[in-house]
Amino acid sequence: MNHQIASGQAACAVGIRSVSLAHPFRWLAAGWRDMCRTPIASIAYGLLFSLGGDAILAVAWKTPQFFIVAVSGFVLVSPILAAGLYELSRRTERGEPSRFVDSLAVFVRGGEGLALFGLLITLLWVAWERFSAVMFSLMLPTPAGLNAMQFVAAVFGADGRGELALAWLVAGGVLALVVFALSIVSVPLLIDRNSDFISATVTSFRVLEANLLPMLLWALVIATLTLAGFVTLLFGFVIFMPILGHASWHAYRDLVE
């Protein structure tokens, strides 16, 4: 109990800055600059996102439920996977060596907090997978033999239940917003200030509350670039993910005192 009280007090002690609607675009520009300063390490992370994601989706393509949930999982775990990019920006900011191998130290330094955050995201993903399994069975009772695109077409066809699909999409949007609120500044706080897990997540929610419109715009920017990455069969993530990862670091620097 004392630890929880101390964590809550630490979270409230962190100052939150107000930002304007122009800031998300400034963060993107700063993210681009950081990627240009550390091109090899940044693009290495982008390649890992792209190739790893393509491998998962290629395996899942013929199983609609697994494919769609795998895409969701990819989005949910992105804040954790981007920790190495945050570390590259942190090191560049401090004039420290910013090679790919140097950035891996972040997973040791912030190990406990990152592990707890990862566990929370995993639990949310498992709950989402179970919810999706039930919804998919109601949308189309006999999806056997269909790939992901055929499944979507069938759901919105005469034999499917498109209204349930729309409800599922709304639920997915709510989950995505919750994960976004959890992760706005939490992972950078865990690796930069050795913050505890509770304080980091509470601070992230406080940032959303204090900057609702700029944060919603930032979420839209992230969603747009993520969608563009999927449209390019994830190869767009070679560039988009490093930019977003570095930009998220600069968002943290502007939002938290």
Secondary structure, DSSP 8 states (H G I E B T S, - for coil): -HHHHHHHHHHHHS-B----TTHHHHHHHHHHHHHHHSHHHHHHHHHHHHHHHHHHHHHHTTSHHHHHHHHHHHHHHHHHHTHHHHHHHHHHHHT----HHHHTTHHHHTHHHHHHHHHHHHHHHHHHHHHHHHHHHHH-S--TT--HHHHHHHHTSTTS-HHHHHHHHHHHHHHHHHHHHHHSSHHHHHHHS---HHHHHHHHHHHHHHTHHHHHHHHHHHHHHHHHHHHTTTTTHHHHHHHHHHHHHHHHHHHB-
